[in-house]
Amino acid sequence: MVQAVAKTLEVDPSRGVDEPSGRPHLPYKTLTAALVAAQGSALIRLATGAYSAASGERFPLIVGEQVIVMGQEATQGEGVVISGSGAVPGDGARAAALVVEGQGQLRGLTVQNPQGIGILVRSARLWCEPAELTNVLRRVCMPWEWPAPW
């Protein structure tokens, strides 16, 4: 699935800055801040590193409509680890690391959530390649709602 992007945002947990005074010459420190800044069609490139509550992430991470989150596709996400869990807005009974909406895309990431769902899909159009789900309670990309029988 190829889509045009309006802007590209860089994220680096070791040298990034989330405060507006550090922008636009430095990458964001957290994926959380980059997702807020994306506001529509955007490509978010993640540097190698750990993306967790310890690095400032707030879970679950919500990947919006037409947002592409890209780590290391060539290595199937090795070295780009998103690890965490949070109550899903609108469904506090579920805990997820990532919630993907609309035509969101995940590429080249390792996702971990030992307390719940790795990737929760709120749309039938998720593009998730190459990625690895490790150390998750449920090792699936779980849809928000199961489709009705045909």
C-alpha positions in Angstrom: 0.0 0.0 0.0 1.6 3.3 -1.1 0.3 6.6 0.0 1.5 10.2 -0.3 2.6 11.9 2.9 2.3 15.6 3.7 5.3 15.6 6.1 8.1 13.5 7.5 8.9 13.5 11.3 12.0 12.0 12.8 12.1 10.4 16.3 15.2 9.5 18.3 14.8 8.5 22.0 18.5 9.2 22.7 19.1 12.6 21.2 15.6 14.0 20.5 13.7 16.8 22.1 9.9 17.1 22.5 9.8 20.7 23.7 8.9 23.2 21.0 12.1 25.2 21.6 14.2 22.3 20.4 12.3 21.9 17.1 12.5 21.9 14.1 16.3 21.1 13.9 16.2 18.1 16.3 14.2 14.9 16.1 11.4 14.3 18.6 12.3 12.3 21.7 9.1 10.3 21.8 6.8 8.7 19.4 4.0 10.1 21.5 4.9 13.7 20.7 5.4 12.9 17.0 2.0 11.3 16.7 0.4 14.4 18.2 2.3 16.6 15.7 1.5 14.3 12.7 -2.1 15.8 12.4 -3.0 13.9 9.2 -0.9 12.3 6.5 2.6 11.9 7.8 5.6 9.5 7.8 7.2 9.1 11.2 10.7 7.6 11.1 12.0 5.9 14.3 15.7 5.7 15.0 17.0 2.5 16.6 16.2 2.5 20.3 13.7 1.6 23.0 10.3 3.4 23.0 8.8 2.8 26.5 7.3 4.6 29.5 10.9 4.9 30.8 11.8 6.9 27.7 8.7 9.1 28.1 6.1 7.3 25.9 2.4 7.3 27.0 0.5 4.2 26.2 -1.4 3.2 24.2 0.2 5.0 21.3 -2.6 6.0 18.8 -1.5 5.8 15.2 -4.0 8.0 13.3 -5.6 7.9 9.9 -2.9 8.0 7.1 0.1 8.0 9.5 3.0 5.6 8.7 5.3 4.7 11.6 8.5 3.3 10.2 11.4 1.6 12.0 13.9 -0.8 10.4 12.1 -2.6 7.6 15.2 -4.4 6.4 15.7 -6.1 9.8 12.0 -6.7 10.5 12.1 -4.2 13.4 15.2 -5.4 15.1 16.5 -2.6 17.3 13.4 -0.5 17.2 11.4 -1.8 20.2 8.0 -0.3 21.3 7.3 -1.8 24.7 4.4 -0.8 26.9 0.7 -1.0 27.7 -2.2 1.3 28.4 -6.0 1.3 28.7 -7.6 1.8 25.3 -9.7 4.9 25.1 -13.3 4.0 24.8 -12.6 0.5 26.0 -10.8 0.6 29.3 -11.1 -3.2 29.6 -8.4 -3.7 26.9 -4.7 -2.8 27.3 -2.7 -2.3 24.2 0.7 -1.0 23.1 -0.5 0.5 19.8 -3.9 1.4 18.5 -4.1 1.9 14.7 -6.9 3.8 13.1 -8.0 4.3 9.5 -5.3 3.6 7.0 -2.5 3.7 9.5 0.6 1.7 8.8 3.3 0.1 10.9 6.6 -0.9 9.3 9.8 -2.5 10.7 8.9 -2.5 14.4 9.2 -4.8 17.3 6.1 -4.5 19.6 6.0 -5.9 23.1 3.2 -5.8 25.6 3.3 -8.6 28.2 0.0 -7.2 29.8 -2.2 -7.2 26.7 -2.6 -6.7 23.0 0.4 -5.7 20.9 -1.5 -3.9 18.1 -5.2 -3.1 18.3 -6.7 -2.4 14.9 -9.7 0.0 14.7 -10.0 -0.5 10.9 -9.8 -3.3 8.4 -7.1 -1.5 6.4 -4.1 -1.9 8.6 -0.7 -2.3 6.8 1.7 -4.0 9.1 5.0 -5.2 7.5 7.7 -6.4 8.3 7.2 -6.3 12.1 7.6 -8.6 15.0 5.3 -9.1 18.0 7.3 -10.4 21.0 6.5 -10.7 24.6 2.8 -9.9 24.2 -0.1 -11.5 26.1 -1.9 -11.9 22.8 0.4 -12.4 19.8 -2.0 -11.0 17.2 -3.0 -7.8 15.5 -6.5 -7.8 17.0 -9.3 -6.0 15.3 -11.4 -3.5 17.3 -14.6 -5.3 16.3 -15.0 -8.6 14.6 -16.8 -8.3 11.3 -20.4 -9.6 11.0 -20.8 -12.9 9.3 -21.2 -12.7 5.5 
